[in-house]
């Protein structure tokens, strides 16, 4: 997964400070296949979670990583909560921008809570 050992956690301020060249943004109802011809030129794709209960971006992430072979930064944006981070990483996200007011240190500790899994994921294949 993009050579990253652990998902990169960003705050809203971090997100605004980064350059936006070679970045595509997909709404959760956009088809990831629409980027097929541009994937080689993109360094990052941002997938939006409009609400934490809407998980369509998980499917988009899986499609981009597994079926389309995207190797760049796959970033979760929008209503990103600490509880979602481990599953995001397991489905192919390499970075996430936390919802406003969520503590980044608390988010990092979330990964230590789970030492192993029974099911395979994109990082274990």
Steps between C-alpha positions, in 0.01 A plus 500: 500500500705790369806391704343636818515286814210675666223724380595867517270702725445866412310786657297753304795742522739238358266440209487868406880536517571226242543564131209395282678408176411170337207442735155369411198524729211257477161544661373178654260445210764548224627200305873432569529359148460857371862557609640193320677700227648752747622268779863506387508880525336525844698511822191507723131418483271639767186301580231685691292369791201740519382324816671231706210260438545522121768246410503519121853643506623167643383330180659772289830451685490125443429546129778754458759284676404147400340528158654816359842464667535854633826527699489865611356661811136406555358753746178495703337840549175626646332351806804290604484369857754308706288183499530473121878526462597135534238390246604782268859382508394140440300597191784693339508854638852631565400829665200658668401855592326496835171672555537841666549466876631140495833460679779362277681335795183312592468391139856363490432292811208332325742287295663356814165363619496227233808280473366253244207399284344175384413625153738608223504860388673702231809544717551128557482384137 
